[in-house]
């Protein structure tokens, strides 16, 4: 389950939930104190109310740390089933899943450079067309529990070897034919991406 909220709406909902939970827990505890044989003193009631408020606020921060993340305009947020582009300046996402966030810089496409054996510099542009297809790969590549998709590690472990191999295997009369053939091979091999190779 994924819920995207603007910052102001997230804070409004959070404050309302904290107030409602605090109110009902305080009522319940107060009722339990009054049921006891000894009539509770006003100081005891105040202390208990204060401790309940502190406990609920600490619980809020713990839940926020576990279930709430942040993404910014242009970022891509994706799980195994779905992908969302963030259109607001900033959003909070509440989720029971473990999504990845692709920084807006990478959402425009991943740029890299490769040098051919002949010395020419090739610029590679990789646009992602299917983010959910990368989810399981990202989980294998990522170091630790991070919400940011590890694009650099993913490129180095999965894409770069395939690019180098495609460029080395192609033999043609011109460098442009080599690039076109390698580009076609890469596009056929990786359904989640569109490759564009140009001579720099």
N, C-alpha and C positions, 0 to 999 in steps of 0.2 A: 504494500500500500504506500502511495506517495502523495503528499499534500504540499503544494507550493503556496506560500503566503508572502505578500509584501511585508516589509519590516514593520510598518505601523500596525497592520492587521495582526501580525504575529504577536507583537507586544500587547495589543488590546486583548486578544484571546487569552494570552498567558496571565495577564493581571486578573481578568475575570475568573479564570479557573482557580487561581491561587486564592482569591477572595471567597469564592463559593466553597472550596474544599476547607479552607481555614474556618469559615463560619460553621459548617456542619460538624467538623471534627471537634471544635470548641464546644458546641452545643452538646454533643455526645459525651465528652469528657466531663463537662459541668454537671450533666445529669447523673453520671456515674458517681461523681464526688458527693452530690447531694443525697444519693441513695445510701451512702455509707453511714454508720452509726453516729459518728461525730460530725457535727455541722462544720463544713470547711470554713476557714477564715478567709477574709477578703484577700489578704496577702497571698495565701496559697492559691486561690483562684487566679489571681493576676500572674503569679509565677508560672502556673500550668499553661495559661493562655499564651504567655510569652514564649515558653519552650515549644509549644505546638507550632506557633508561627515560625520560629527558627527552624524547626524540623521540616516543615512544609517547604520553606524557601530552599533549604539544603537539598531536599528531594527534587525540587524543581530544577536546580542546577545539575544534579546528577542525571536526571532524565534528559535534560537539554543536551548534555555532553554526549549521551549515548544515541539519541534519536534525532537530533536537530543539526542540520548542516547549513552552510551558507554558500550561495553562488551569486555571480554578478552578471551584468548585461553582456550578452554575446557568448557566455559559457554554454556548454552542452552538458546536460545532466542525463545519465543513462543507466539502465539496469539491463537484465537479460532479455526483457520483453519490450522495453519502450525507451524512447529518447525524447528529451524536451530541450528546446532552446530557450534560454532565459531572456525575456524581453524587457523586464523591469531593470532599474538601476541596480537593485539588490533584492534578493529573495531569501527567505528561510525555507528549507524543505524539511518536512517532518515525515519520517519514513521508518518502517520496520525492516526494510531491505538494506542492502549495503551498496548504494549507487556509486558510480564514478562521476567525477566532474572533469570535463575537458576545458582547459583554459581557452578563453576567446581567441588568444593568439594562435593556438593550434587548431581551433575550429575553422579558421580560414584556410587551413591547409598546412601541412608540415613540409618545410623546405630543408633540403640538404644538398651537399655537393659531393660528387665522386670524381676521381681522376682515372681516366683510362690508361692502359699500358702505354699507349702512344703519347701520353702527356696531356691530352685535351681534358679540360674541366667541364663536367656535366652538371647542370643544375636539375635537381629532382624536386618536383612538387607532388605531394601526395594528399589528395582530398579524400576524406572519409565519407562514404555514402551509407554505411550501415553500422551504427555504433553498437547496438546490442550484440552483433556478431563478434565484437572485440571483448566482450565482458569476461568470458572465461579465460581468454588469453591474458587480459590485464590482471586478473587475480593471480595467475601463475607467475607473471613477470614482476608484479609490484613487491616492493620490499616493505614488510610490515603492513599494518592496517592503515591505509591512507585512502582518502576520498578522491585525491587527484589521480587521473589516469597517467601512468608512467610512460608517456609518449617516447621519451629519449631511450629508455631501456627497451621498449617495444620495438623501436626502429632498429636499434643495434642488434637485438637478438633475432628478430623475425624478418624485417624488411631489407635491411642493408645487405645481408648475405645473398638474398634472392636477386637484388638489383645488380650486385657485382657479378653474380653468376650469369644473369641474363645478358649483361653487357659483354662479358668475356666469350660467351658461346656464339654470339652473332658475328658472322663474317659477311661483309658486303663491300661493294666498290666505294661507297661514300659513308662518312660518319653519320649523315642524316638517315641513311637507310638502316644503319646499326641502331640508331636511337628509336626509329619507328618500330623496328622488329622487337627490340627489347621492351619498349612500351607496351606493345600488343601482348607480348608474353606475360608481362607483369599484370596487366589488366585481366587477362584470362585466369591467372593464378590466384589473385586476391579479389574475391567478390566484394569485400567491404570497402575497397579503395578504388580510386581512379588515379592513375599515374600519368604524369606529364614530364618528359625528359627533353631538355633543350641544351644546346651547346652554349657555353658561356663565353 
